[in-house]
Amino acid sequence: MSELLGALLTLLLFFLAGICAELFKIWAIAYKRRGYVTKRQLRKIEKWLEVMETRV
């Protein structure tokens, strides 16, 4: 029973991490459109997100 609960919590954690990454990416793109983030910074953010997603 505890193994099943642990597996479900792990899946939930991965799911929430994916949602947070997508929301952060959307936020970064919106800030770039408003001029708060440069194209270079946006590329660095996207690279960082890709690295973090591969680690998960």
CHARMM-style PDB file with segment names, atoms N, HN, CA, C and O in Angstrom:
ATOM      1  N   MET     1       0.824  -1.200   0.000  1.00  0.00      PROA
ATOM      2  CA  MET     1       0.000   0.000   0.000  1.00  0.00      PROA
ATOM      3  C   MET     1       0.863   1.257   0.000  1.00  0.00      PROA
ATOM      4  O   MET     1       0.597   2.193  -0.754  1.00  0.00      PROA
ATOM      5  N   SER     2       1.894   1.283   0.840  1.00  0.00      PROA
ATOM      6  HN  SER     2       2.111   0.523   1.453  1.00  0.00      PROA
ATOM      7  CA  SER     2       2.747   2.473   0.912  1.00  0.00      PROA
ATOM      8  C   SER     2       3.554   2.652  -0.376  1.00  0.00      PROA
ATOM      9  O   SER     2       3.860   3.779  -0.766  1.00  0.00      PROA
ATOM     10  N   GLU     3       3.902   1.528  -1.043  1.00  0.00      PROA
ATOM     11  HN  GLU     3       3.653   0.613  -0.726  1.00  0.00      PROA
ATOM     12  CA  GLU     3       4.618   1.633  -2.320  1.00  0.00      PROA
ATOM     13  C   GLU     3       3.732   2.271  -3.376  1.00  0.00      PROA
ATOM     14  O   GLU     3       4.193   3.088  -4.173  1.00  0.00      PROA
ATOM     15  N   LEU     4       2.467   1.898  -3.378  1.00  0.00      PROA
ATOM     16  HN  LEU     4       2.093   1.235  -2.730  1.00  0.00      PROA
ATOM     17  CA  LEU     4       1.519   2.480  -4.329  1.00  0.00      PROA
ATOM     18  C   LEU     4       1.346   3.967  -4.057  1.00  0.00      PROA
ATOM     19  O   LEU     4       1.316   4.776  -4.985  1.00  0.00      PROA
ATOM     20  N   LEU     5       1.233   4.319  -2.800  1.00  0.00      PROA
ATOM     21  HN  LEU     5       1.257   3.663  -2.046  1.00  0.00      PROA
ATOM     22  CA  LEU     5       1.099   5.732  -2.430  1.00  0.00      PROA
ATOM     23  C   LEU     5       2.350   6.517  -2.832  1.00  0.00      PROA
ATOM     24  O   LEU     5       2.245   7.636  -3.335  1.00  0.00      PROA
ATOM     25  N   GLY     6       3.510   5.946  -2.615  1.00  0.00      PROA
ATOM     26  HN  GLY     6       3.595   5.038  -2.207  1.00  0.00      PROA
ATOM     27  CA  GLY     6       4.765   6.591  -3.013  1.00  0.00      PROA
ATOM     28  C   GLY     6       4.847   6.792  -4.517  1.00  0.00      PROA
ATOM     29  O   GLY     6       5.295   7.837  -4.989  1.00  0.00      PROA
ATOM     30  N   ALA     7       4.410   5.776  -5.275  1.00  0.00      PROA
ATOM     31  HN  ALA     7       4.047   4.927  -4.892  1.00  0.00      PROA
ATOM     32  CA  ALA     7       4.422   5.883  -6.734  1.00  0.00      PROA
ATOM     33  C   ALA     7       3.464   6.968  -7.207  1.00  0.00      PROA
ATOM     34  O   ALA     7       3.787   7.732  -8.117  1.00  0.00      PROA
ATOM     35  N   LEU     8       2.294   7.036  -6.596  1.00  0.00      PROA
ATOM     36  HN  LEU     8       2.032   6.415  -5.857  1.00  0.00      PROA
ATOM     37  CA  LEU     8       1.322   8.065  -6.978  1.00  0.00      PROA
ATOM     38  C   LEU     8       1.835   9.465  -6.648  1.00  0.00      PROA
ATOM     39  O   LEU     8       1.666  10.393  -7.440  1.00  0.00      PROA
ATOM     40  N   LEU     9       2.451   9.614  -5.495  1.00  0.00      PROA
ATOM     41  HN  LEU     9       2.588   8.861  -4.853  1.00  0.00      PROA
ATOM     42  CA  LEU     9       3.010  10.917  -5.123  1.00  0.00      PROA
ATOM     43  C   LEU     9       4.144  11.325  -6.062  1.00  0.00      PROA
ATOM     44  O   LEU     9       4.282  12.501  -6.400  1.00  0.00      PROA
ATOM     45  N   THR    10       4.953  10.356  -6.482  1.00  0.00      PROA
ATOM     46  HN  THR    10       4.841   9.401  -6.207  1.00  0.00      PROA
ATOM     47  CA  THR    10       6.032  10.645  -7.425  1.00  0.00      PROA
ATOM     48  C   THR    10       5.476  11.111  -8.760  1.00  0.00      PROA
ATOM     49  O   THR    10       5.962  12.085  -9.335  1.00  0.00      PROA
ATOM     50  N   LEU    11       4.451  10.413  -9.257  1.00  0.00      PROA
ATOM     51  HN  LEU    11       4.056   9.622  -8.790  1.00  0.00      PROA
ATOM     52  CA  LEU    11       3.822  10.822 -10.516  1.00  0.00      PROA
ATOM     53  C   LEU    11       3.207  12.208 -10.398  1.00  0.00      PROA
ATOM     54  O   LEU    11       3.310  13.017 -11.320  1.00  0.00      PROA
ATOM     55  N   LEU    12       2.574  12.480  -9.278  1.00  0.00      PROA
ATOM     56  HN  LEU    12       2.490  11.823  -8.529  1.00  0.00      PROA
ATOM     57  CA  LEU    12       1.982  13.798  -9.054  1.00  0.00      PROA
ATOM     58  C   LEU    12       3.060  14.879  -9.039  1.00  0.00      PROA
ATOM     59  O   LEU    12       2.861  15.964  -9.585  1.00  0.00      PROA
ATOM     60  N   LEU    13       4.188  14.588  -8.423  1.00  0.00      PROA
ATOM     61  HN  LEU    13       4.350  13.706  -7.980  1.00  0.00      PROA
ATOM     62  CA  LEU    13       5.296  15.539  -8.379  1.00  0.00      PROA
ATOM     63  C   LEU    13       5.816  15.846  -9.782  1.00  0.00      PROA
ATOM     64  O   LEU    13       6.046  17.009 -10.112  1.00  0.00      PROA
ATOM     65  N   PHE    14       6.004  14.810 -10.614  1.00  0.00      PROA
ATOM     66  HN  PHE    14       5.816  13.866 -10.346  1.00  0.00      PROA
ATOM     67  CA  PHE    14       6.466  15.026 -11.986  1.00  0.00      PROA
ATOM     68  C   PHE    14       5.452  15.826 -12.786  1.00  0.00      PROA
ATOM     69  O   PHE    14       5.819  16.706 -13.564  1.00  0.00      PROA
ATOM     70  N   PHE    15       4.174  15.518 -12.592  1.00  0.00      PROA
ATOM     71  HN  PHE    15       3.876  14.803 -11.960  1.00  0.00      PROA
ATOM     72  CA  PHE    15       3.109  16.231 -13.297  1.00  0.00      PROA
ATOM     73  C   PHE    15       3.112  17.714 -12.923  1.00  0.00      PROA
ATOM     74  O   PHE    15       3.031  18.577 -13.796  1.00  0.00      PROA
ATOM     75  N   LEU    16       3.204  18.004 -11.635  1.00  0.00      PROA
ATOM     76  HN  LEU    16       3.270  17.302 -10.925  1.00  0.00      PROA
ATOM     77  CA  LEU    16       3.229  19.397 -11.179  1.00  0.00      PROA
ATOM     78  C   LEU    16       4.488  20.125 -11.644  1.00  0.00      PROA
ATOM     79  O   LEU    16       4.434  21.312 -11.967  1.00  0.00      PROA
ATOM     80  N   ALA    17       5.615  19.425 -11.681  1.00  0.00      PROA
ATOM     81  HN  ALA    17       5.658  18.461 -11.419  1.00  0.00      PROA
ATOM     82  CA  ALA    17       6.857  20.041 -12.162  1.00  0.00      PROA
ATOM     83  C   ALA    17       6.723  20.420 -13.631  1.00  0.00      PROA
ATOM     84  O   ALA    17       7.198  21.477 -14.046  1.00  0.00      PROA
ATOM     85  N   GLY    18       6.084  19.567 -14.417  1.00  0.00      PROA
ATOM     86  HN  GLY    18       5.698  18.708 -14.081  1.00  0.00      PROA
ATOM     87  CA  GLY    18       5.862  19.871 -15.831  1.00  0.00      PROA
ATOM     88  C   GLY    18       4.954  21.069 -16.021  1.00  0.00      PROA
ATOM     89  O   GLY    18       5.208  21.922 -16.871  1.00  0.00      PROA
ATOM     90  N   ILE    19       3.900  21.131 -15.231  1.00  0.00      PROA
ATOM     91  HN  ILE    19       3.694  20.438 -14.540  1.00  0.00      PROA
ATOM     92  CA  ILE    19       2.972  22.267 -15.318  1.00  0.00      PROA
ATOM     93  C   ILE    19       3.684  23.566 -14.937  1.00  0.00      PROA
ATOM     94  O   ILE    19       3.527  24.585 -15.610  1.00  0.00      PROA
ATOM     95  N   CYS    20       4.461  23.526 -13.864  1.00  0.00      PROA
ATOM     96  HN  CYS    20       4.588  22.698 -13.317  1.00  0.00      PROA
ATOM     97  CA  CYS    20       5.186  24.728 -13.435  1.00  0.00      PROA
ATOM     98  C   CYS    20       6.182  25.179 -14.500  1.00  0.00      PROA
ATOM     99  O   CYS    20       6.343  26.378 -14.728  1.00  0.00      PROA
ATOM    100  N   ALA    21       6.850  24.233 -15.151  1.00  0.00      PROA
ATOM    101  HN  ALA    21       6.719  23.259 -14.965  1.00  0.00      PROA
ATOM    102  CA  ALA    21       7.805  24.594 -16.201  1.00  0.00      PROA
ATOM    103  C   ALA    21       7.101  25.270 -17.365  1.00  0.00      PROA
ATOM    104  O   ALA    21       7.596  26.261 -17.904  1.00  0.00      PROA
ATOM    105  N   GLU    22       5.938  24.734 -17.759  1.00  0.00      PROA
ATOM    106  HN  GLU    22       5.536  23.930 -17.321  1.00  0.00      PROA
ATOM    107  CA  GLU    22       5.186  25.340 -18.862  1.00  0.00      PROA
ATOM    108  C   GLU    22       4.686  26.732 -18.491  1.00  0.00      PROA
ATOM    109  O   GLU    22       4.743  27.650 -19.309  1.00  0.00      PROA
ATOM    110  N   LEU    23       4.202  26.892 -17.278  1.00  0.00      PROA
ATOM    111  HN  LEU    23       4.155  26.146 -16.614  1.00  0.00      PROA
ATOM    112  CA  LEU    23       3.733  28.210 -16.842  1.00  0.00      PROA
ATOM    113  C   LEU    23       4.876  29.219 -16.809  1.00  0.00      PROA
ATOM    114  O   LEU    23       4.701  30.380 -17.179  1.00  0.00      PROA
ATOM    115  N   PHE    24       6.042  28.769 -16.364  1.00  0.00      PROA
ATOM    116  HN  PHE    24       6.184  27.826 -16.063  1.00  0.00      PROA
ATOM    117  CA  PHE    24       7.199  29.653 -16.325  1.00  0.00      PROA
ATOM    118  C   PHE    24       7.610  30.065 -17.732  1.00  0.00      PROA
ATOM    119  O   PHE    24       7.983  31.215 -17.966  1.00  0.00      PROA
ATOM    120  N   LYS    25       7.540  29.119 -18.671  1.00  0.00      PROA
ATOM    121  HN  LYS    25       7.237  28.185 -18.481  1.00  0.00      PROA
ATOM    122  CA  LYS    25       7.895  29.424 -20.062  1.00  0.00      PROA
ATOM    123  C   LYS    25       6.919  30.439 -20.649  1.00  0.00      PROA
ATOM    124  O   LYS    25       7.338  31.377 -21.326  1.00  0.00      PROA
ATOM    125  N   ILE    26       5.636  30.262 -20.398  1.00  0.00      PROA
ATOM    126  HN  ILE    26       5.296  29.500 -19.848  1.00  0.00      PROA
ATOM    127  CA  ILE    26       4.624  31.204 -20.882  1.00  0.00      PROA
ATOM    128  C   ILE    26       4.860  32.581 -20.277  1.00  0.00      PROA
ATOM    129  O   ILE    26       4.762  33.592 -20.973  1.00  0.00      PROA
ATOM    130  N   TRP    27       5.169  32.624 -18.993  1.00  0.00      PROA
ATOM    131  HN  TRP    27       5.248  31.803 -18.427  1.00  0.00      PROA
ATOM    132  CA  TRP    27       5.442  33.893 -18.316  1.00  0.00      PROA
ATOM    133  C   TRP    27       6.654  34.585 -18.935  1.00  0.00      PROA
ATOM    134  O   TRP    27       6.636  35.796 -19.155  1.00  0.00      PROA
ATOM    135  N   ALA    28       7.706  33.818 -19.215  1.00  0.00      PROA
ATOM    136  HN  ALA    28       7.721  32.834 -19.036  1.00  0.00      PROA
ATOM    137  CA  ALA    28       8.921  34.396 -19.788  1.00  0.00      PROA
ATOM    138  C   ALA    28       8.655  34.959 -21.180  1.00  0.00      PROA
ATOM    139  O   ALA    28       9.162  36.029 -21.519  1.00  0.00      PROA
ATOM    140  N   ILE    29       7.869  34.254 -21.986  1.00  0.00      PROA
ATOM    141  HN  ILE    29       7.458  33.385 -21.710  1.00  0.00      PROA
ATOM    142  CA  ILE    29       7.542  34.738 -23.328  1.00  0.00      PROA
ATOM    143  C   ILE    29       6.714  36.015 -23.244  1.00  0.00      PROA
ATOM    144  O   ILE    29       6.938  36.948 -24.015  1.00  0.00      PROA
ATOM    145  N   ALA    30       5.767  36.069 -22.325  1.00  0.00      PROA
ATOM    146  HN  ALA    30       5.585  35.311 -21.698  1.00  0.00      PROA
ATOM    147  CA  ALA    30       4.946  37.273 -22.164  1.00  0.00      PROA
ATOM    148  C   ALA    30       5.810  38.459 -21.730  1.00  0.00      PROA
ATOM    149  O   ALA    30       5.621  39.573 -22.218  1.00  0.00      PROA
ATOM    150  N   TYR    31       6.748  38.227 -20.825  1.00  0.00      PROA
ATOM    151  HN  TYR    31       6.901  37.322 -20.429  1.00  0.00      PROA
ATOM    152  CA  TYR    31       7.634  39.311 -20.394  1.00  0.00      PROA
ATOM    153  C   TYR    31       8.528  39.770 -21.533  1.00  0.00      PROA
ATOM    154  O   TYR    31       8.840  40.956 -21.640  1.00  0.00      PROA
ATOM    155  N   LYS    32       8.948  38.829 -22.395  1.00  0.00      PROA
ATOM    156  HN  LYS    32       8.695  37.866 -22.308  1.00  0.00      PROA
ATOM    157  CA  LYS    32       9.781  39.192 -23.542  1.00  0.00      PROA
ATOM    158  C   LYS    32       8.999  40.093 -24.490  1.00  0.00      PROA
ATOM    159  O   LYS    32       9.539  41.068 -25.012  1.00  0.00      PROA
ATOM    160  N   ARG    33       7.737  39.771 -24.710  1.00  0.00      PROA
ATOM    161  HN  ARG    33       7.298  38.979 -24.286  1.00  0.00      PROA
ATOM    162  CA  ARG    33       6.899  40.578 -25.603  1.00  0.00      PROA
ATOM    163  C   ARG    33       6.738  41.997 -25.075  1.00  0.00      PROA
ATOM    164  O   ARG    33       6.647  42.946 -25.854  1.00  0.00      PROA
ATOM    165  N   ARG    34       6.704  42.143 -23.776  1.00  0.00      PROA
ATOM    166  HN  ARG    34       6.777  41.373 -23.142  1.00  0.00      PROA
ATOM    167  CA  ARG    34       6.565  43.475 -23.169  1.00  0.00      PROA
ATOM    168  C   ARG    34       7.894  44.212 -23.097  1.00  0.00      PROA
ATOM    169  O   ARG    34       7.934  45.393 -22.752  1.00  0.00      PROA
ATOM    170  N   GLY    35       8.973  43.524 -23.418  1.00  0.00      PROA
ATOM    171  HN  GLY    35       8.940  42.565 -23.698  1.00  0.00      PROA
ATOM    172  CA  GLY    35      10.281  44.170 -23.421  1.00  0.00      PROA
ATOM    173  C   GLY    35      11.052  44.027 -22.128  1.00  0.00      PROA
ATOM    174  O   GLY    35      12.116  44.627 -21.975  1.00  0.00      PROA
ATOM    175  N   TYR    36      10.537  43.243 -21.194  1.00  0.00      PROA
ATOM    176  HN  TYR    36       9.673  42.756 -21.318  1.00  0.00      PROA
ATOM    177  CA  TYR    36      11.235  43.076 -19.915  1.00  0.00      PROA
ATOM    178  C   TYR    36      12.383  42.072 -20.007  1.00  0.00      PROA
ATOM    179  O   TYR    36      13.336  42.142 -19.230  1.00  0.00      PROA
ATOM    180  N   VAL    37      12.289  41.138 -20.958  1.00  0.00      PROA
ATOM    181  HN  VAL    37      11.515  41.082 -21.588  1.00  0.00      PROA
ATOM    182  CA  VAL    37      13.297  40.095 -21.113  1.00  0.00      PROA
ATOM    183  C   VAL    37      13.838  40.183 -22.538  1.00  0.00      PROA
ATOM    184  O   VAL    37      13.066  40.269 -23.492  1.00  0.00      PROA
ATOM    185  N   THR    38      15.150  40.162 -22.682  1.00  0.00      PROA
ATOM    186  HN  THR    38      15.778  40.092 -21.906  1.00  0.00      PROA
ATOM    187  CA  THR    38      15.743  40.217 -24.016  1.00  0.00      PROA
ATOM    188  C   THR    38      15.673  38.838 -24.674  1.00  0.00      PROA
ATOM    189  O   THR    38      15.425  37.832 -24.009  1.00  0.00      PROA
ATOM    190  N   LYS    39      15.896  38.808 -25.983  1.00  0.00      PROA
ATOM    191  HN  LYS    39      16.098  39.626 -26.523  1.00  0.00      PROA
ATOM    192  CA  LYS    39      15.881  37.531 -26.706  1.00  0.00      PROA
ATOM    193  C   LYS    39      16.959  36.596 -26.178  1.00  0.00      PROA
ATOM    194  O   LYS    39      16.742  35.390 -26.061  1.00  0.00      PROA
ATOM    195  N   ARG    40      18.113  37.152 -25.863  1.00  0.00      PROA
ATOM    196  HN  ARG    40      18.289  38.132 -25.958  1.00  0.00      PROA
ATOM    197  CA  ARG    40      19.208  36.334 -25.343  1.00  0.00      PROA
ATOM    198  C   ARG    40      18.827  35.709 -23.999  1.00  0.00      PROA
ATOM    199  O   ARG    40      19.089  34.529 -23.761  1.00  0.00      PROA
ATOM    200  N   GLN    41      18.212  36.499 -23.127  1.00  0.00      PROA
ATOM    201  HN  GLN    41      18.000  37.457 -23.320  1.00  0.00      PROA
ATOM    202  CA  GLN    41      17.782  35.974 -21.830  1.00  0.00      PROA
ATOM    203  C   GLN    41      16.718  34.897 -22.013  1.00  0.00      PROA
ATOM    204  O   GLN    41      16.728  33.887 -21.309  1.00  0.00      PROA
ATOM    205  N   LEU    42      15.798  35.108 -22.960  1.00  0.00      PROA
ATOM    206  HN  LEU    42      15.791  35.929 -23.532  1.00  0.00      PROA
ATOM    207  CA  LEU    42      14.749  34.125 -23.214  1.00  0.00      PROA
ATOM    208  C   LEU    42      15.352  32.807 -23.694  1.00  0.00      PROA
ATOM    209  O   LEU    42      14.917  31.736 -23.270  1.00  0.00      PROA
ATOM    210  N   ARG    43      16.351  32.879 -24.576  1.00  0.00      PROA
ATOM    211  HN  ARG    43      16.703  33.749 -24.920  1.00  0.00      PROA
ATOM    212  CA  ARG    43      17.007  31.652 -25.042  1.00  0.00      PROA
ATOM    213  C   ARG    43      17.684  30.924 -23.887  1.00  0.00      PROA
ATOM    214  O   ARG    43      17.632  29.697 -23.807  1.00  0.00      PROA
ATOM    215  N   LYS    44      18.317  31.679 -22.993  1.00  0.00      PROA
ATOM    216  HN  LYS    44      18.359  32.676 -23.057  1.00  0.00      PROA
ATOM    217  CA  LYS    44      18.960  31.050 -21.829  1.00  0.00      PROA
ATOM    218  C   LYS    44      17.920  30.385 -20.929  1.00  0.00      PROA
ATOM    219  O   LYS    44      18.147  29.292 -20.409  1.00  0.00      PROA
ATOM    220  N   ILE    45      16.792  31.044 -20.751  1.00  0.00      PROA
ATOM    221  HN  ILE    45      16.607  31.932 -21.174  1.00  0.00      PROA
ATOM    222  CA  ILE    45      15.716  30.476 -19.930  1.00  0.00      PROA
ATOM    223  C   ILE    45      15.210  29.187 -20.560  1.00  0.00      PROA
ATOM    224  O   ILE    45      15.024  28.187 -19.866  1.00  0.00      PROA
ATOM    225  N   GLU    46      14.983  29.203 -21.888  1.00  0.00      PROA
ATOM    226  HN  GLU    46      15.134  30.015 -22.452  1.00  0.00      PROA
ATOM    227  CA  GLU    46      14.484  28.006 -22.567  1.00  0.00      PROA
ATOM    228  C   GLU    46      15.487  26.866 -22.476  1.00  0.00      PROA
ATOM    229  O   GLU    46      15.099  25.717 -22.264  1.00  0.00      PROA
ATOM    230  N   LYS    47      16.789  27.172 -22.634  1.00  0.00      PROA
ATOM    231  HN  LYS    47      17.104  28.105 -22.806  1.00  0.00      PROA
ATOM    232  CA  LYS    47      17.814  26.138 -22.491  1.00  0.00      PROA
ATOM    233  C   LYS    47      17.799  25.555 -21.084  1.00  0.00      PROA
ATOM    234  O   LYS    47      17.874  24.339 -20.905  1.00  0.00      PROA
ATOM    235  N   TRP    48      17.700  26.432 -20.086  1.00  0.00      PROA
ATOM    236  HN  TRP    48      17.638  27.419 -20.232  1.00  0.00      PROA
ATOM    237  CA  TRP    48      17.679  25.986 -18.697  1.00  0.00      PROA
ATOM    238  C   TRP    48      16.478  25.082 -18.437  1.00  0.00      PROA
ATOM    239  O   TRP    48      16.592  24.067 -17.750  1.00  0.00      PROA
ATOM    240  N   LEU    49      15.311  25.462 -19.000  1.00  0.00      PROA
ATOM    241  HN  LEU    49      15.219  26.286 -19.559  1.00  0.00      PROA
ATOM    242  CA  LEU    49      14.118  24.639 -18.818  1.00  0.00      PROA
ATOM    243  C   LEU    49      14.291  23.273 -19.457  1.00  0.00      PROA
ATOM    244  O   LEU    49      13.875  22.268 -18.881  1.00  0.00      PROA
ATOM    245  N   GLU    50      14.901  23.215 -20.648  1.00  0.00      PROA
ATOM    246  HN  GLU    50      15.239  24.031 -21.117  1.00  0.00      PROA
ATOM    247  CA  GLU    50      15.138  21.926 -21.302  1.00  0.00      PROA
ATOM    248  C   GLU    50      16.037  21.045 -20.443  1.00  0.00      PROA
ATOM    249  O   GLU    50      15.785  19.848 -20.298  1.00  0.00      PROA
ATOM    250  N   VAL    51      17.081  21.632 -19.875  1.00  0.00      PROA
ATOM    251  HN  VAL    51      17.285  22.604 -19.992  1.00  0.00      PROA
ATOM    252  CA  VAL    51      17.993  20.866 -19.020  1.00  0.00      PROA
ATOM    253  C   VAL    51      17.251  20.345 -17.797  1.00  0.00      PROA
ATOM    254  O   VAL    51      17.414  19.186 -17.416  1.00  0.00      PROA
ATOM    255  N   MET    52      16.437  21.197 -17.181  1.00  0.00      PROA
ATOM    256  HN  MET    52      16.304  22.138 -17.490  1.00  0.00      PROA
ATOM    257  CA  MET    52      15.697  20.777 -15.993  1.00  0.00      PROA
ATOM    258  C   MET    52      14.677  19.686 -16.315  1.00  0.00      PROA
ATOM    259  O   MET    52      14.476  18.773 -15.515  1.00  0.00      PROA
ATOM    260  N   GLU    53      14.029  19.774 -17.481  1.00  0.00      PROA
ATOM    261  HN  GLU    53      14.192  20.516 -18.131  1.00  0.00      PROA
ATOM    262  CA  GLU    53      13.049  18.756 -17.857  1.00  0.00      PROA
ATOM    263  C   GLU    53      13.721  17.418 -18.118  1.00  0.00      PROA
ATOM    264  O   GLU    53      13.135  16.377 -17.820  1.00  0.00      PROA
ATOM    265  N   THR    54      14.947  17.412 -18.672  1.00  0.00      PROA
ATOM    266  HN  THR    54      15.422  18.258 -18.914  1.00  0.00      PROA
ATOM    267  CA  THR    54      15.638  16.150 -18.911  1.00  0.00      PROA
ATOM    268  C   THR    54      16.103  15.523 -17.606  1.00  0.00      PROA
ATOM    269  O   THR    54      16.211  14.300 -17.520  1.00  0.00      PROA
ATOM    270  N   ARG    55      16.378  16.329 -16.591  1.00  0.00      PROA
ATOM    271  HN  ARG    55      16.290  17.323 -16.660  1.00  0.00      PROA
ATOM    272  CA  ARG    55      16.785  15.789 -15.287  1.00  0.00      PROA
ATOM    273  C   ARG    55      15.626  15.119 -14.572  1.00  0.00      PROA
ATOM    274  O   ARG    55      15.836  14.202 -13.777  1.00  0.00      PROA
ATOM    275  N   VAL    56      14.409  15.562 -14.841  1.00  0.00      PROA
ATOM    276  HN  VAL    56      14.238  16.306 -15.486  1.00  0.00      PROA
ATOM    277  CA  VAL    56      13.232  15.008 -14.146  1.00  0.00      PROA
ATOM    278  C   VAL    56      12.832  13.745 -14.775  1.00  0.00      PROA
ATOM    279  OT1 VAL    56      11.864  13.119 -14.342  1.00  0.00      PROA
TER     280      VAL     56
END
